[in-house]
């Protein structure tokens, strides 16, 4: 997901997307611990997406104040 797509989402959409991506990241971590996944870069990408979503949520919260 690109930053421009993330900025276009509303606060509620961002929060629901964040929850889903955190679950996805946890599943990837668990799967990688059991048997190494084919592309370990997916772990890094998942963590970065969670960070981007969190950053955008915080920016929108600050802008509302």
N, C-alpha and C positions, 0 to 999 in steps of 0.2 A: 504494500500500500504506500503510495507516494505522499509526501508532505502536503501537497496541494489538495489531495483527496481528504486527508485528515483535517485540514483547516476548514473544509467545507461542511463537516459534520456538526451537528448540534451537540450541546453538552450531554444530553441524555444518551444520544447515539454513541458518543465517545465513551461514556461510562460502561454501557453494555458491551461495546467492542473490547474495552480493556479487560473486563471480566472474562470474556471468551478467549482472548489472547493469552491471559495468564493461565487459564486452564490448558490451553494448547501447549504452552511452554512447559508446564509441569508434566504433561503427558510425554512430550518429547524427551525431557530429562530422564523420566522414569524408563522409557523405552531404550534410551541410550545406555543407561546403567545396566540393564539386563543383557542386551546384546547391542553392540555398536551399530548405530544407524548408518545407512548408506552415505548420507551427506551430512557430516557433523556441522557444516556451516549453517544449517537450518536452525540449530540451537542459538547461534549468535544473532541471526536475523530475527528470530522470535523475541529475544531479549531486547534488541534494539527497537523493535516495533512497540513493545510494552513501554519502553522508556519514552518513545515519541508520543504515544497516546497520553501518558501521564503528564508530560510536559505541556501538551496542548490543553489538557483539562485544567491544569494549574493556570495557564495563561488566560483562558476564558474566565476562570473564577476571579482572577485579579482584575480583568477588564470590566466585570460586572459591578465591582465595588465602587 
